Amino acid sequence: MCQLARVSRAGFYRSLQERAPVEEEMETRSAIQEIAVEHRRRYGYRRITAELRRRGMRCEPQAGAADSAAR
């Protein structure tokens, strides 16, 4: 199958590993955006992180900072 796609076996499996974290983070990212919109984008990453923890989501402060920096 890798020969048909003209990719190495290692490259194929590497591409699978890169997608998995993105799919796992989608729920967290949507929650971050929801919190930001709820509070009219007045919350910084510390408040967003605290709100995520109040909602029972496990998160790291860097995830909130990275997402808010992307806006």
C-alpha positions in Angstrom: 0.0 0.0 0.0 2.9 2.4 0.8 4.3 1.6 -2.7 1.0 2.7 -4.3 1.0 6.0 -2.4 4.8 6.4 -3.0 5.6 7.0 0.7 8.0 5.2 3.0 6.5 3.0 5.7 8.1 5.2 8.4 6.6 8.3 6.8 3.1 6.7 6.7 3.2 5.8 10.4 4.6 9.2 11.3 1.7 10.9 9.6 -0.8 8.8 11.6 0.9 9.9 14.9 0.8 13.6 14.0 -3.0 13.6 13.4 -3.9 11.8 16.7 -3.1 14.7 19.1 -4.9 17.2 16.9 -8.1 15.1 17.1 -7.8 14.7 20.9 -7.3 18.4 21.4 -10.4 19.5 19.4 -12.7 19.2 22.4 -10.3 21.4 24.5 -9.9 23.9 21.7 -13.7 24.2 21.3 -14.1 24.7 25.0 -11.5 27.4 25.1 -13.2 29.2 22.3 -16.6 28.8 24.0 -15.2 30.3 27.2 -13.6 33.2 25.3 -16.8 34.0 23.6 -18.9 33.7 26.8 -16.7 36.3 28.4 -16.3 38.5 25.4 -12.7 37.6 25.0 -11.8 39.3 28.3 -10.4 36.2 29.8 -6.7 35.5 29.6 -5.1 32.1 29.6 -5.0 31.8 33.4 -8.8 32.4 33.7 -9.5 30.1 30.8 -7.4 27.4 32.4 -9.2 27.8 35.7 -12.6 27.7 34.0 -11.6 24.5 32.1 -10.6 22.9 35.4 -13.9 24.0 37.0 -15.7 22.2 34.1 -13.7 19.1 34.9 -11.4 19.2 31.9 -7.7 18.3 32.3 -5.6 21.0 30.6 -2.2 22.7 30.7 -1.8 26.5 30.8 0.3 26.3 27.7 -2.6 24.9 25.7 -4.7 27.9 26.5 -1.9 30.3 25.7 -1.1 28.7 22.4 -4.7 28.8 21.3 -5.3 32.4 22.3 -2.0 33.4 20.6 -3.3 31.9 17.4 -6.2 34.3 17.2 
